[in-house]
Amino acid sequence: MLPAGLRLRRFILLLALCLTAVLAWPAWSTYQQVRFSRHVAFARAALDRQDLAAAATWIQRVAATRPQSSEMAFLEADLEEGRKSPESVKWRELAARRDPKNMDAFLRWARTALAFGDSAAALDALGHVVPETTRSAAWHTLQAAACNNLGDLAQGEANLIEAIRLDPHDLQSQVNLEALRLCSTAEQVAAQARRRLSILSGHPEVQNAAQRVLLADALRHGDRLRVADLSRLLLGPNSSWEDRLLGLEADMQTDPTAISYERFHSLAGQDPFRAGELAQLLACHGRSADAWKWLDRLSAWGDLPVGTQIIGADLLTNDGRWPELRSFLQNLDWKGWDYVRRAMLVRAGRELHDPAAAGDWRQLVLSLRSDSDQTLNLVETVAHWGWREEADALRWELVDLDVPVAGEIVNKLQREAIASRDSEALYRCVRWKKDQHPENPAYQCDFAYLSLLVRPEDRLALEAAETAWRAKPHARQALAVV
């Protein structure tokens, strides 16, 4: 046993150490906070001056200090967006989920998703905001863009009208609304939209945007006089890249060989993103082979951004070069979009009559069951390929999972069923609506009508008709069914 004096000295030493630690902790915590804030500020400054290498270094330090912080996710999202990588969508989602009270974070997630063509993720983001935010012009503008991309033009138009009502000074939304109406099959509506766009082009803040829409319309209709006039107005020494692309489109309409390799190289330089957009333009004019050949000269494909690799795969698909497509995709990694690469491999396998393709498809579908956004994107991809059976099966899986856009998916399935005169598919749609909205007599009537035609022995039809009649006994629909 230690002598009493030694025990006392040891106790005093331990007490002093504890007091030092307690007193020093606030100072250490303050130091850590200051250090973290400095790293965030340096990363933000590097992003502002577009020094992505320096930004990546500072973001690594932010992540080392506080890997679960919303600031780190915001910085990573901005970095990936600067790199024009679709990975930025996932980082935007993470940033929003880490800061759920920040409604602007959800709107930024939606904007980034739309920029990378991920309309399903945009709708997911917009569905997470509080009711007050859904009454803002910004929310309706983003909702309109997502609906338009997914083919729901009626909802897109309704959202744009509401955005303009909430903010009558938002000229860009007015341009977007007229651009949508310009595609109307009713010539009177399209003509009125052209007149409105001509008026809007007189406002400096949307002049280029309105002229861009009008030029695209003139190109679509092959109106060479209007193309020439609008090209002169839109194009100049300080024209944006997007406007220069439209100018090239105008050139190629009169001369498909207007872009040579030399012009391709002078316009794109070593910028893989611009090269990819030029390649897409060439492919639209039947020059996929040239586009592939010129992209192939840029760099090793594995070193190019994922977006440019996807364009390369599309070029091979357009020309039906299935063995080359399979070889090209085999060793690439598309990160957050790798499910698209796997789907394209399945397509190549099918086209080459490879029996293993069916199993690869099943594995892909199973791997996406926990990610409704990616599944919805896969639906749009395979529907574009004409794989209606696979697309519809995936859509119903999403509906059964009760995803936020289930109603919109069923509306789309119903429109397709009507267009193809598929009564069984239509029956499934109206039955789902009847089950989801038992209080709605119109849905009960729709189901009763169709059931009596398709399955007259089904007692559910009479029950639905009776429910509708009890809800509105004087309604014509209910009386007609009864």
N, C-alpha and C positions, 0 to 999 in steps of 0.2 A: 504494500500500500504506500502511495506517495505521501511525503510529509505534507502537513497542512499548508505551509507557506508555498510549496510548489504547486499544490492544487489551486490555491488562491490565484497565483500568477497565471496559471493556465486558463482559469475561468475568466480572468480579466482580459487576457489576450483574445479568447474566443468571442467575448462580448464586444471587444473593440472591432474585431473583424466583421461581426454581424452588423454593428452600427455603421461601419464604413460601407458595407454592401447596400444597406437600406438607404443611406444618404446618397450613395453614388448612382443608384438605379434611375432616379428621375433624370439625372444628367445624361446617363447612357441612352435612355429612351429618347431624350430630346435630340441627342447626337444622331441616333438612328433615323429619326424623323427628318432632320435637316439633310442628312445624307441621301435619304430616299427622294426627298423633294428636289434636291440638286440633280440627281440622276434623271428624274422625270423631266425637269426643265431642259437639261442638256439634250435628252432624246427628242423632246418636242422641237427644240431649236434646230437640230440636225434634220428633222423631217420637214420643217418649214423651208429650209434652204435646199431640200431635195438631196441631201447627202445620205443616201440609204445605208451605205456601209457604216458610217459613223453612228447613225441612228440604231442600227442593229446591235452595235457594241454597247451603247448606253442602255438599250432595252434589256440586254442580257443582264446588266447590273441591277436594273430595276427588278427583274424576275428573280435574281439571286436574293434580293432583300425581302421582297413581298410577292411571291409567285401567285398568290390567290387574290391579288388586288384588282379592282376594276381598272385602275390606271394602267396597269401592265397590259390588260386585254385591249383597252382603247389604243395604246401605242402599237401593239402587235397588229391590230386591225388596220391602222393607218400605214404601217410599214408594208403589209401585204398588198394594200390598195395601191401604194406607190409602186410596187413591183408588178401591178396589174395581175395579181394572182387571185383566183377564186377562193383561196384559203381565207381571204379577208372576210368572207361572209360568215364563216364559222367563228372567227374572232369577234366580229360585231355581235353575234348572238351571245357569245360568252360574256362580253362586256355588258350587254343589256341585262342578262340574267344575274350578273354580280351586282348590278346597281338597279334593282327593279323599280325604284321610285323615280328614276330618271327617264321620263317619257321621251326625251330627245334621243336617248340611246336606242330606243326601239324604232324611232323614225329613221335614224341613221342606219340601223340594221336593215330596214326595209329598202332604203335608197341604195345601199351597197348590193343587196340581193338583186334588185332590179337592174343595176348596172352590169351584173354578171349573168343576167338572164334567168335568175332563180326566182320566178314569180311565186312559187309555192312558199318559199322561205319568207318572201316579202309579206304575203298574206298572214303567215304565222306571226311575224313580228307585229303587224298592225292589229292582230287579234288580241295582243297582250296589253294594249294600252288602256288607261282608265277612260270611263265614258266621256269626261270633259274633253279629252284629246280627240276623240272621234268626232267632235263637233267643230274641229278646226279645218281650215282650208288646206293646210299641209297634209293632214291625214287623208282627206278626200282625194287630193291630187295623186298621192301614192297608191291609194286603193284603186283609183281609176286606171293607173298604169298597169297594175298587177292584173286587174280584170281584163283589160284589153289584150294583154299578152296571152292570157289563158283562153281568149276567144269569146269572153262574155262581154260583147260590145255594148249591150243595153245597160248593164251595170256600170261599165266604164263611162258611158255618156252621162248617166244619172249622177255619178260621183263628180264628174267635171262640172256639171251644172250647179251642183251644191257647192263645190269649191269656189266657183265664180260668185255665187250668191253671198257666200261668207266673206269673200274678198273681191269686190268688183274691180279693184285696181290691179288684180293679178292678170297681166296681159299674156303671160306664158300659158296659163290654163286656157285662156280664150283661143290662143293659137292651137293648143292641143285638141280642144273641142272641135274647132273647124277642120283640123286635119282628120279627125275621126269621121266627121260628116262628109268630108271630101270623098270617102270611100263608099258612100251610099250608092245603091243601085238606082235610086230615084234621081234622075238627072236634075230635077228642079232643086233638090236639096244640095247636090254637089255644086251646082252653079252658084247657089247662094253662099256656100262655104268659100268658093273661090273669090267672090266679091268681098266677103268679110276679111279674108286673108290679105287681099290687096289693100284694104283700108288699114289693117293692122301693120302691114309692112311700112306704113308711114310713121310708125312710132320707133324712134331710134333703139329703144331697149329690146325690142323683139323684131327689128327689121330683118336681120339675117335669118332668124328662126322662121318667120313667115315666108320669106323668099325661098328658103330651103324646102319647105313643104310644097310650095307652088312649083318649084323646079322638079321635085320628085314626081308630082302629079303630071307635069308636062311630059316627063320621060316615060311615065306609065302609059300615056295616051299617044306617044309617038308624035307629039306636036313640035316639030323641029323649029318653027318660028318662035314659039314661046320659050323653048329650050335655049335658043341663041340669045334672046333678049334677057332672060333671067340669069343666064350664065354670065353675061356682061355685068349685070348688076351685082351679082353675088361674089364673083371671083376677082381677086386683086392681089397685089404683092403681099398684103397682110392677112390673106384669107386663112381661116382655120383649116386643119387637116381634114375635118369632115366635109368642109365645102370643096376642098380640092378633090376629094374622092367623088363628090357629086359631079364636078367638072369632068373628071375622067369618064364617069358613066355617060355623060353627054357626048364626049368624044367617041366613045366606043359604040354608041348607038348608030352613029353615021359610018364608023369604020372600026369593025371588031379587032383589027390588027393595030389599033392606035397605040397600044402599049407594047413596046419591045423590051427585051431584057435590059438594055441600056437605060430606058426610061424607068423601068421597074426599079433598077438599082439606084438611080439618081434620086428617086422619090423616097425610097425606103431606107437607103443607106444600109447600116447594120442594125437598124431598129427592127427586132423580130415582130413587134406588135403591128407596126405599119406594114411590114412585109406580109403578115397574115391577112390584114384587111385588103391589101391589094390582091392577094391570092384569091380571096373570096369573090372579089369583083370580077376577076378573070374567069373564075368557075361559073359565075352567073351568065357569062357570055360564051360558054362552051369551050373554055380553054383550061380545063382542069389539069391536063397533062403539062402545059407550059407552067402553070402555077406551081405544080409539084416540083418540076425540074428546077425552077428558080429558087423556091424555098430550100430545096435540098442543097443548094450552093452556099447558103448562109452559114451553117455551122453543123456540128453533129447534132442529130435530133434530140438526143438525151440532154443536151445543154440548153435547148430552147425552152421558153416558158410553156407551161401546160396548155395555155390558150392557143398558142401557135401549133403545138403538137395535135390538138383536137382538130384544128383547121386542116392540117396535113392528112389526118385520118379521114376527114370528110371528103377531101379531094380524091383519095383512093376509092372511097365508097361511091362517089359520083360516077366514076369510070368503071365500077364493077371489077376492080382489080383485087379480088378476094385473097389469093395467095399472098400478094404483097402486103395487103392490109393485115393479115394475120401475123406475118413476119415482123411488120413494123410495130405492132402493138405489144408483142410478146414480152419484151423486157422493159417497158416503160412503167412509170408510176405517176398517175394523175392525181395522187393525194386525195383531197376531198371529192374529186370527180372520178375516182378510179372505177366506180360502178358503171360509168358510161363506157370506159375502156373495156370492161369485162362484157358489157352488153354488145359492143361492136365486135368483140372476139366471137361471141355466140352467133352473131349475124354472119360473120365470115364463115364460121363452121357450118351453119345451115346452108349457105349458098354453095359450099363445097361438099354438101351431103355427108357431113361427118356425124355419125350417130351419137358421138359424145356431146354434141351441142345441146341436146335436150337435158341431159344431166347438169351441164354447166349453167343452163338457164334456171333450173330448179334451185341450185345452190345460190345463185345470185339473188333470186327472189327471197329465199330464206334469210340471207345475210342482211337484207334491208328491212326486215319486219319491224325493227325497233326505230326506224327512221322514216317517218311519213313524208318528210320533205323530199328526200332522195327518191322515195318510191313514186311520188307524184311527178318528179322530173323524169324518171324512167318511163312512166306512163306516156308522157308527151313525146318522148324520144321514139318509143316503139310504135306509137300511134302514127307518127310521121312516116315510119317505115311501112305502114300498112298492116301491122300486126294487130288487128282489131281484137281478136280473141284474147290474146295475152294482155292487151291494154285494158279491156273490160274486166278481166279477172282481177287485175291489180287495182282497178278503180273500186270494185266491190269490196276488196280486202280493206281498202282505206275507209270506205263507208262503214264497214262492220267495226272498224276500230274507232269510229265516231270522231274522226279528225275535224278540226274547225271548219274545213271547207267541204264537209260531206254533202251539204245541200247543193252547193255549186256543182259538185261532181255528178250528183244524181240528175240535176238539170241538164248537164251536158249529155249524159247517157240517154236521157229521155229525148233530147233533140235528135241524137244520132239514131235512136230506135224508130222515131217517126220518119226520118229521112230514108231509112232503109226498109221501112214497113215491117219491122220485126215486132210482132205483137207480143211474143213471150218476153222480150227484153223490156218492152213498154209496160207490160203487166207488172214486172218486178219493180220498176221505177215508181209507178203510181201506188203500188202496195206499200212501198217503203214510206212514201209521203203520207199515206193514210195512217200508217202505224205511228209515225213520228208526230203527226198533228191530228190527233183524234178529235180535237175540238173544232177543226176546220171543215164545215159541211161541203165546201167545194171539192176538197180532196176526197171526201167520202163519196161524193157523187161521181167524180172521175173514176174512182176505183170500181164503183158499182156498175157504171156504164160498160167499162172494159171487161169486167168479170163476166157480165151477162153475155158478152160477145165471144170471149175467149174460153171461159169456163162456166157455162150456164148452170152446171150442177153445183157450183161452189156456194155454200150457204153464206159465206162471208160477204158475197155481193148483196144479198137481201138485207143482211145485218147493217151493212154500210149505208144502203139506201134508207133504211128505217131510221138510222142515227141522223142522217142528213135531214130527213123530213121532220123529225122531232125537234131538231135545232132551228129549222126555218120552214115551217109547214106550208108557207105560201110561196116559197121560192120555186121558180119554174123548173130548175134542174131537178130538185128533189121530187116534185110532182111527176115529172116526166119519167124518172126512173121507177118510182113506185107504180 
